[in-house]
């Protein structure tokens, strides 16, 4: 059954961002986490694993279509998150995901990832992790490697005729986002230190002071704000903006999905492919596909400040072209769904203690603004947020 997901951003209102020159209260022993995207859930889990009592509230469930974490591709790769702390958070997340993969966690898959380039490029700093097996190859070497290792890639002539001469090849984890969110929520709900869990309140706080009042009523002495894009109005944070993304989803296990499908290629491994250079892509309209769970996600856009809630017809046409470029037989296969989401982008992530609100005796930590890297940094960010809220 086809579905249409149009994500609606919500507005909240509150006090401005604080300075950092006021007194910090003692460590929190019971914490209210607000928000149940991947950042909120993993933060709640980190606190529980540190034997801190946790309350978790959110207006919508983690797998509601309005949750950006749920519709995301789930690919581990720092993307449009410029904070200098990102590599550390990302590598901490990579460590946990590789452990989960080694233990046969069905929600984590490792696939070959190819980024096509028009020239040799300096590798990113995060590429040094041995697990990723990062290589920079010319196109000829890449397609030889793919042939030897049974990896499915776009047609070679399509890539070469467009002027792409090199590629980054590495092997990152990909998280099956909806199932992983469900698994985290279940672990939280069953934990002995989970005090109050309500992720369907249908209530949107208007101010941070309202959240502090709610935390006090629940007997908490700490708050972690993981409301993502909602923090723009909630914290009067004009540095936080939505970066709109659009996707088409295809049935990954449809045997006729690929243009050159045959009985001989059923053994081929799926790959994730991104192109952010013309003619097929750009920084604002990257051409990509990601195998995630039982779907192939095809994107996309990265449009800062664009608030359109549904896929425009021109964008749908672009996504169909991307799918065809990347090897999908679009003439004989319709998408099974389309999705719009708003990544919470901030030039510098807000992961810090709010000293103004902490004056009230309630320690408050903000944990938002990760752009397109939520599933890349969520473990490291959760660990740092938990450390801030519990430190003496």
ROFITOR-998094 format. One record per residue: residue in three letters; x, y negated, z of N, C-alpha, C, CB in turn. Coordinates in steps of 0.02 Angstrom, whole numbers, plus 50000, padded with zeros to 5 digits. Last residue first. Glycine has a CB too. Layout:
N
ALAXYZXYZXYZXYZ;...
***
This chain:
392
UNK514404916851949514374912752009514764906251998514654916552070;UNK513384922351810514034920751840513954916251902514494917551789;UNK512194924751746512334928451807512984926451842512354935751793;UNK512114917251631511564916851678511714920151745510954920051647;UNK513314920351564513174913451586512644913251640512974909251528;UNK513144933951536513694931851578513574924851606514344932051540;UNK512064933551449511994936951514512544934951563512004944551504;UNK512664926751343512104923751377512004926951446511474924451335;UNK513634936251306513854929751330513284926351368514094925351272;UNK512824947051267513314947951321513534941251350513924951851295;UNK512134941251160511774943551220512244944351279511414950151206;UNK513164939251069512804933451095512424935351159512304930751043;UNK513544952551042514024947951072513674941951103514524945651021;UNK512324957150984512604960251044513084955551079512974966851025;UNK512074948650872511604949050927511884952150991511004952850905;UNK512734945950754513034943350816512644945150879513114935950813;UNK512024951450650512754952150649513064950350717513054947650595;UNK510724948150656510874955250664511634956550663510534959350609;UNK510904933850635510614936750696510794943950708509864936150694;UNK511394925950533511834930950563511554934250626512494927750580;UNK510904914750471510764921250440511144926950471510914920950367;UNK510754905750621510704905650548510514912350520511364903350518;UNK510734905050757511224909450727511164909950651511164916250756;UNK510044898350865510364894550811510874898550771510694888650839;UNK510154901851044509814901350979510244897750928509134897750987;UNK509994901351197510324906451155509974906651088510304913551190;UNK510204892751351509924892851283510344897651240509914885651251;UNK509824895151520510304896151467509934896151400510704902851477;UNK509594888851680509304889551614509874890051563508844883451597;UNK509224891651848509754891651798509444893051730510304896851815;UNK508354881251950508254886751903508824886451852507554886251867;UNK508544869852016508654875952054508544882152012508194876152113;UNK508484858851939507874860651974507964866752018507314861751925;UNK509664858151869509604854151929508994855951971509584846751912;UNK509464864851752509734868751808509714864851873510444870951792;UNK509114855051663508574859251692508824863251751508294863851639;UNK510414849951641509874845651663509314849651696509584841651603;UNK511184860651593511314857951660510764853351685511964854451660;UNK510984874751516510654868251514510704865151583509914868951490;UNK512344884051456511924882351513511634875451502512314882751579;UNK512304890751287512594886851341512094886051398512824880051316;UNK512264890951130512324896351180512694893351239512694902751151;UNK511854885450987511744883251056511704889351102511084879051061;UNK513054884850856512554888750894512464885650963512774896150900;UNK513204871950748513524874950806512984878350847513904869550849;UNK512284870150647513004870150629513424872950686513234863050612;UNK510944881450637511234875750674511984875950661511074876150752;UNK509474889550583510164887450570510344881250610510254886050495;UNK508504902450592508634896550635509354894250628508474898250708;UNK507634906650442508214907850485508354901650527508844909750442;UNK506114911350406506464905150418507024906350468505984899650444;UNK505434921350270505644920350338506054913950344506044926250363;UNK504324930850174504634924350183504824923650257504154918550161;UNK504124944750063504194942050131504534935250128504594946750176;UNK503224958249986503644952349983503614948850050503414947549925;UNK503134975549930502984969949974503424963949959503044971950046;UNK503434984449836502944986649885502774981149934503194992849923;UNK503604979549664503794979049734503244981749779503964971649753;UNK503414991949534503204985749567503484985549638502434985149568;UNK504224998849401504164999149474503984992249502504825001549505;UNK504454997149267504045002949287503975003749363504355009249260;UNK505204985949255504654986949207504184992449230504934988549139;UNK506234986749345505664982549364505074983349316505864975249366;UNK507294996749397506864997049338506214993249354506715004449317;UNK508754989349464508074991949476507664991549411507724988049532;UNK509994983249448509904990149426509214993049435510374994349461;UNK510244970049466510564974549513510404981849500510374972849583;UNK509424964149371510144963449365510514968649408510354956349387;UNK508164967149428508364970249365509114969849356508004966749306;UNK508224959149543508124966349549508354969949486507394968049565;UNK508334946449484508874949049526508824956649532508844945949596;UNK507084945649422507694945549381508284948449421507854938449356;UNK506294945549537506224951049489506834951449442505574950249447;UNK506704933449591506834939649627506774945749582506354940249687;UNK506204924549494506924924949507507104931549542507154918949550;UNK504834926749509505154928149445505904928849454504994922649394;UNK504684921949639504534928949625504854931049559503764930049622;UNK504984908649618505434912649660505314920049648505344910949734;UNK503894904649543504564904049514505074908249553504784896649512;UNK502884906649638502894910749578503574910449545502344908449529;UNK503464907149809503234903549750503284908049689503654897049740;UNK502924915549950503384915849893503084912049834503534923149873;UNK502444904350086502344910150042502844909849984501614910450015;UNK502734892750154502624898850193502514905150151502034897950237;UNK503924879950143503404883750108503344890750138503574884250032;UNK504924872150197504424874850243503854878650208504134869350283;UNK506624869050190506044871050149505534874550194506264875650089;UNK507754867350269507224862350272506614863850230507494855850252;UNK508804876150162508754872650225508204867250221509434869450244;UNK508684890750090508464883950076508324880350142507824883950032;UNK509214903250020509424900350083509314892850077510184902050100;UNK508464917849943508594910649948508884909050017507944906649936;UNK508784932149840508464928749893508594921149888508714931449959;UNK508464949849871508414942749885508764938749832508694941149955;UNK507734965149910508034961149857507914953749872507744963049787;UNK507894980049998507734972950004508104969149949507934970150075;UNK507224995449986507764991449959507534984149961507964993649885;UNK506675005850125506575000850072507244998350046506154995050098;UNK506815013650235506505016750176506375011750120505865020150196;UNK508275006250293507745011050309507475014150245507185007750348;UNK508864996650169508704996350240508125000950256508534989050261;UNK510004991150054509604997050072509494997050148509955003650049;UNK509934975549980510164979050040509714985150051510144974350102;UNK510484964149855510044969649876510364973249934509904974549816;UNK510514947149790510744952749830510224958249838510954950249899;UNK510994931349750510704937349720510964943349759510884937949644;UNK510654915949831511064921949824510664927649793511354924049892;UNK510384901349818509984906649787510424912849777509684904349720;UNK511334893549881510634892649900510164897949870510394885849880;UNK512524897949824512464897649896511744897049919512874891949924;UNK512024908949689512324902849714512254902949790511984896449683;UNK512004920449547511844918149614512164911449630512054923249665;UNK512314923049413511774926849445511564924149513511984933949452;UNK513404916049357512724914249338512164917749376512634915649266;UNK513774908349518513424908449454513774913149405513374901349424;UNK513894917549670514194913149620513804913749555514944914849610;UNK513524927249757513384920349776513714915349730513614919149848;UNK512914942949768513244938449719513044931349737513054940249644;UNK512994958849847512834951749849513234948049796512974948849919;UNK512374974849884512724970649835512504963449846512574972949762;UNK512514990649958512274983849965512694979449919512304981350041;UNK512155006549882512615001449905512234994949917513195000249853;UNK511775024049894511565017049886512105012349911510905015749923;UNK512625037049811512505033449873512275026349857513135033349918;UNK512005050149706512335043649715512135040349780512175039049656;UNK511325061549678511845061949730512165055249745512375066949709;UNK510545059149570510205059649635510705060049692509755065849636;UNK511025058749443511245053449488510895053649556511145046749456;UNK510535068649359511245068949378511455063849429511665068249317;UNK509265065849324509365071449370510075071649397509195078049337;UNK509245047849326509245054349292509345059749345509795054749237;UNK509065030449303508945036349344508935042649301508285035649383;UNK509355017849261509725023349230509635029849270510465021649223;UNK508545009849341508475009449268508805015449234508775002949241;UNK507755017149485508345014249452508285014849376508985017749476;UNK506595023549529506715016449545507245013349501506905015749617;UNK506125036249524506165032649460506335025249470505515033349421;UNK506015041149653506525044049610506615040349543506365051149596;UNK505915031049792505575032349729506085034949678505215025849702;UNK506525027149907506545034249890506115036049830506325038249949;UNK506325013549924507005016149915507015023249889507385015749981;UNK505235002849858505255009549888505925012849873504665014049862;UNK505684985749887505544991349842505604997949881506034991449782;UNK505274968949923505454975549948505244980849898505124976850017;UNK505934952649903505494957849879505744964449907505464958149800;UNK506074937349998506274944149981505724947849944506464947950045;UNK506754921650048506214925450016506484932249993505904921549955;UNK507094909950180507294915550138506684919150110507714920350178;UNK507534893950239507024898450213507314903850168506494894350175;UNK508064888750382508364890350318507944895850286509124892450325;UNK507594875850493507434882250462507774882950395506674883050455;UNK508744868450610508294868150552508154875150527508594863750496;UNK509384858850738509134865450720508634864850664508814868950782;UNK509614845950770510154849450735509944856350712510764850050781;UNK508574841650847508534840150776509104843350736508544832650766;UNK507784847450972508444848750944508424847750868508684855950961;UNK506824847351074506954841351034507634841651001506894835051079;UNK506544859751121507124856351151507274849651117507734860751148;UNK505414863051046505424864451117505974860551153505524871951129;UNK505764860450914505284856050948505314856851024504574857350923;UNK506784870250903506854863550872506394858550906506704863950796;UNK506434882250954506804877750998506904870850967507474880751014;UNK505894889850854505434886350899505784881350944505064891150941;UNK506924896850800506754890550769506264886550811506454891850700;UNK507264904850953507454903850884507244897050858507144909050841;UNK507044907451086506454906251044506634904450972506054900751073;UNK507674911151205507854914451142507294913451091507994922051153;UNK508224905451352507794903351297508054906351232507774895551292;UNK508214912651504508594912451442508104911051386508994919251431;UNK508184907651674507834907851611508334908251554507364901651602;UNK508064911751850508444910551789508004911251728509024915451784;UNK507334915851954507784910151967508244908851907508204911552030;UNK505614920851964506274920951933506684914951955506204921051855;UNK504294922352000504804923752050505504924052022504654930152084;UNK503354918051914503524925151910504064927151960503764926851839;UNK503364904651939502764908351957502884915951956502184906651909;UNK504594901351881504504900851954503904904851977504414893451974;UNK504274903151746504784907351778504714907251853505484905051757;UNK503334892951728503134899951719503634904651753503084901651645;UNK504184881951746503614883051791503374890251788503034878251774;UNK505034883751637505304883951705504754885251756505674877451722;UNK504104881751535504434888251542504724889051612504994889051489;UNK503784868451555503264873551560503564880451570502804873451498;UNK505014862851524504774862351593504204867351605504544855251608;UNK505084864451390505504868851431505294868551504506244866751424;UNK503434863851317504034860651345504444865951382503844854851393;UNK502474871951262502574865351232503204862051256501984860951246;UNK502394889251220502554883951267502674877351230503174885951309;UNK501094898051155501704894551136501824888951186501664891851064;UNK500344913651168500424907151198501104904251178500374907651276;UNK500144926851142499824922051097499864914951124499084923951085;UNK500754937051211500394932051250499964927451206500884927851289;UNK501414949251187500824947351148500414942151184500394953551132;UNK502354954151271502584951451207502004950251159503084956251174;UNK502724955551429502134953751390502364950451325501644949051430;UNK503294962751572503404962651500502744961051465503694969451474;UNK504124962051721503514959851688503664959151614503244953151718;UNK505264969551759504764967451808504094965551777505024961651848;UNK506404981751738505934977651699505344975951744505704981351634;UNK507184990551806507224983551827506794978851784507944981351825;UNK506985002751744506755001951813506774994751837507175006251859;UNK506355002651577506915001651624506655000151694507374995951599;UNK505365003451483505455009251527505985008151581505625015251487;UNK505484991451413504864992951449504954998451500504324994851399;UNK506764992751354506634987451403506024989351446506504980651368;UNK506535003351266507045004051319506934998851374507745003351290;UNK505564997451183505395003351223505895004351280505385009651179;UNK506304987251125505724985451167505534991351211505134983351124;UNK507224994851052507454990451105506884988651153507764984051076;UNK506355001250961506765005251007507015000951066507365008350970;UNK505834990350889505394994650928505784998650981505014999550882;UNK507024986150828506664981750873506194985650918506274976450834;UNK507294997250747507764995450800507434990750851508384992050770;UNK506214997050659506285002650705506765001050762506515008850668;UNK506464984650590505834985950627505904991550678505284987550578;UNK507894986350541507664981250589507014982950625507584974750553;UNK509064996550529508364997050509507964992750558508105004550508;UNK510604988950498510114990950548509424991150517510124986050609;UNK512114994050431511484990750417510974993450466511254991850342;UNK513894991850446513264994850466512674990650443513234995850542;UNK515024990650302514704988250363514104992450383514494980950355;UNK516314992450217515814997350238515504995250305516135004350244;UNK516824983450067516904985650136516304989850156516994979550184;UNK517524974249939517204980649955517344982250028517464986349908;UNK517424960249838517574962749905517194969249914517394957449960;UNK518004958949669517484960449718517794961949786517054966449695;UNK518204950949507518444954049568517854955349616518964949449603;UNK517564945349398518194948949386518444952849447518724944149364;UNK516164940349309516414942349375517004947049366515854945849418;UNK515574936949189516184933549208516444935249277516084926449204;UNK514534943649132514364937549169514974933949196513894939249225;UNK515124954849083514884949949034514704943349067514284952648996;UNK515344961949203515914959249165515684953849116516274964849127;UNK514024965349242514464961549286515024958149246514754966049340;UNK513554972649133513174966949158513614962349199512574969249199;UNK514474982849125514474977849071514074971649092514194980849007;UNK514144990449240514784987049235514774981549183515344991949219;UNK512594989549322512964991249261513604987149256512524990149199;UNK512764990449504512474987749442512894989749382512404980049445;UNK513105006649580513234999549571512844997049511513984998149562;UNK513215020149691512805016849640512955009349639512045018049654;UNK514575030849711514225024949735513845021649678514725019949766;UNK515495041949709514775042749696514355037049725514535049349726;UNK516835040249713516495041049777515735041249771516695035549824;UNK517265038549583517585043749623517195045249687518285041849641;UNK516485027449548516405033849513516685039649554516745033549445;UNK517005017649634516295019549638516165026249605515855014249607;UNK518315016849587518185019049656517465021449662518325013249706;UNK518055011849460518385018349467518265021149536519145017649454;UNK517504999749495517065004649463517395011549461516895002349392;UNK518624993449555518004994549593517585000049561517604988049596;UNK519544992549452519704996849510519074998349550520224993449555;UNK518854983349369519044989949344519174994849402519664989449299;UNK518754971949451518154975549431518314982649407517774971749377;UNK519964972149585519704969649521519134974249500520274969449466;UNK519644970649762519794974549702519614970649639519434981249703;UNK520004970849928519854966249873520104969449809520184959149885;UNK519284979850065519734979550008519524973949961519754986349970;UNK519044985850229518974980350182519504980650127519014973650218;UNK518574994950326518964997250268518934992050212518705004150243;UNK517884992950445517584990450384517934992950321517574982950384;UNK518724997450547518115001250532517834999250464517585000150586;UNK519694987850564519874994050528519254997950508520324998350570;UNK519444970750539519224976750575519354983050534518474976250593;UNK519704960150455520274963850481520074970150521520684959450525;UNK518664952150417518804957950375519354962450403518974955750305;UNK518484940250482518184946250513518364952650476517434945450517;UNK519034930750396519404932650456519134939150487519384927150508;UNK518894935250220518664931950281519034934650342517904932850290;UNK520194934050094519714938050134519504934150197520024944750154;UNK520204922649960520514924450024520004928250066520784918150061;UNK519854929349798519684924949854520044927249917518924924749865;UNK519994929649624520254932149687520104927049741521004933649682;UNK518414925949543519144925649548519344928649615519404918349540;UNK517094928349549517354926249484518114925649484517044919649463;UNK516454942749638516784936249636517024934749564517374935949686;UNK515254952549730515594950949667515844943749666515124952249607;UNK515344962649862515214955649847515614953849784515414950849907;UNK514694977649921515084974549869514864967249860515014978449802;UNK514744990450039514494983650025514974980249976514444979450092;UNK514215006850077514695002550042514374995750028514945005849976;UNK513465008750241513445009350168514015005150138512755007050140;UNK512825016250383513415012950356513425014150280514075015650389;UNK511425013250487511705016650429512315012750405511175017250371;UNK510395015250623511005012050600511315016350544511515011050658;UNK509355022650667509205015750651509815011950625508925012250711;UNK509775034950707509455034550641509305027350620508825038550641;UNK511285038350778510695034050786510395032850717510875027250821;UNK512415046450788511865048350744511215044550758511735055750750;UNK513475041250852513045045650892512415047550854512855042150957;UNK514005032850759514375038950774513965043850814515015037350812;UNK513075022350769513115026350707513465032950720513475022450652;UNK513405017450895512735020250883512735024650821512225014550875;UNK514705013050868514595018250918513915021550908514635015250989;UNK514425003150776514815008950754514755014650804515555007050745;UNK513714994250857513374997550801513765003650776513274992650743;UNK514704990050948514114993650972513764997350915513624988851005;UNK515624983950860515834989450904515234993450927516214986650965;UNK514844973750804515094979150762515304985150804515694976750720;UNK514694965350915514104968750887514324974750844513684963850845;UNK516004961150926515694964550983515084968450959515494959551038;UNK516114954650804516514960650816516264964550876517254958750825;UNK515214943850825515104948750772515494955150783515294945750704;UNK515794936650929515134939650939515014945150887514584934350934;UNK516994932950862517004936850924516344940250937517184932350982;UNK516484925550752516874931650741516904936050804517584929850720;UNK515834914350815515464919550779515864925950771515254917050711;UNK516414903350869516334909150913516044915250876515894907450972;UNK516334893050781516984896450787516944902750831517494891650816;UNK514884892650678515174891850744515824895950749514674894150799;UNK514174894550562514824891450558515194890550624514754884750526;UNK513354905050470513384903550542514094901150554513204910050587;UNK513154911350344512884904750360512824903650435512204903850327;UNK513544926750403513224923450346512914916850369512694927950313;UNK514414941450439514324934350456514094930350395514964931350485;UNK513574956150427514044952050389513924944850409513954952950311;UNK512584969550431513114966450471513584962750424513494971750515;UNK510894967950380511594969150360512074965750408511714966750288;UNK509544965850393509884969850445510614971350429509524976350453;UNK508634958550319508954964250287509344968650336509424961950234;UNK507134953950412507824953050388508114959450359508264950550445;UNK505914955350471505944955650398506634955350369505544950050369;UNK506214954350608505894960350582505964960950506505164960350601;UNK506754941750633507164947750644506874953950611507254948950718;UNK505674933150616506194933350565506624939550571506634927150569;UNK504034936750642504694937250673505224937950619504724943250723;UNK502824937650583503084930850593503764930850625502604926950635;UNK502424950750584502714948250522503004941150529502204948250468;UNK502964959150732502484954950699502814951750637502204949450747;UNK503894966050804503784968150735503204964550701503664975550732;UNK503864960250932504474959850891504364961650818504994964450920;UNK502294951250954502714957150962503334956650916502324963550945;UNK502154934251011502024939550962502494945350974502094936850890;UNK502534926051118501844925551092501654931251045501764919051057;UNK503344933751257503384931351188502664930951161503824936051143;UNK504374938051397503744935751368503854932851299503404930551413;UNK505034947551523505084946051451504404943951426505354952151411;UNK506004948051668505344947051640505444944951567504924941651681;UNK507154958351756506984954551696506234954151686507324957651635;UNK508494960151870507784960851856507584955951800507364959551920;UNK510044966951828509674960851842508944962151826509964954851801;UNK510924977151793510504977951853510184971451876510914980851909;UNK511464976251672511864973351726511484973451793512074966151708;UNK510454980751595511024985251603511514982651655511384986151536;UNK509654969351598509424975351631510004980151644508894978851590;UNK510454960851518510324959251588510104965351627509794953751593;UNK510364967651396511024966551427510944964951501511394960851392;UNK508984966951368509314973351380509974972551416509424977051314;UNK508834953151347508484956351402508804963051419507744957351383;UNK509644952151233509824948451293509474951551354509634940951287;UNK508924959651142509584962151162509834958451224510094961451105;UNK507744951851133507724958851157508404961151181507464963451101;UNK508234939351083507894939851147507894946951175507184937551140;UNK508814943150960509214939751011508884940451079509304932350992;UNK507754948950889508324953150906508754949950960508754954450843;UNK506314941750973506694943650913507294947650935506904937450872;UNK505584937351082505684944651073505924946351003505044948351088;UNK505574925251210505714926851141505874934251132506294922651114;UNK506324922251360505764919951318505964921151245505594912451331;UNK506644930151509506874929451440506264927651397507224936051414;UNK506904926551674506394926451622506724925351555505854920951637;UNK507744935851797507784931351740507184932151694508424932651701;UNK508474936251953507884938451915507774933451860507244939151962;UNK509634930751993509514937752011508904940651977509454938352086;UNK510904919551939510204921551939510144928951955509874919851871;UNK512144911452040511954916351989511214918351997512404922551993;UNK511804894252089512114900852097511834905652046512004903452168;UNK511814879951975511574883752033511934890452036510814884852029;UNK512884866651936512614873051915512414876951977513134877051873;UNK512744848751919512894854651959512544860951932512684853452031;UNK513204840651763512854841451826512964848151857512114840351816;UNK513694838151636514064835551693513704836351760514204828351681;UNK513254839951506513574845551541513934843351604514054848951494;UNK511594835351448512324834651449512614840151491512534827651476;UNK510254843451354510584840651413511324839251401510504845351471;UNK509064838751233509634842851251510034839451306510084844351191;UNK507444832551292508034832751249508584837151277508294825851239;UNK505934842151322506444837351342507064837951300506614838251415;UNK504714846751190505054846451254505594841251264505334852651267;UNK503584857351101503844850751117504174850651185503274845551115;UNK503394867450954503384866751025503704859951041503764872651061;UNK502704875550813502974869550843502884869450918502664863350812;UNK503164889050703502734885950753503094880150785502534891150805;UNK503014895650536503414892950591502954889350639503964888150564;UNK502424910150468502234903350486502664901050544501484903050504;UNK502774920250331502944918650400502794911450414503684920250414;UNK501894931350246502054924250244502164922050315501484920050208;UNK501884946050162502084943150226502254935850215502684947050257;UNK500854957550093501114950850083501254947850151500614946350043;UNK500954974250029500814969450082501114962750064501084971950149;UNK500284989249956500674983049953500484978550011500564979449885;UNK500425005950000500005000050000500444993850000499525000050061;
***
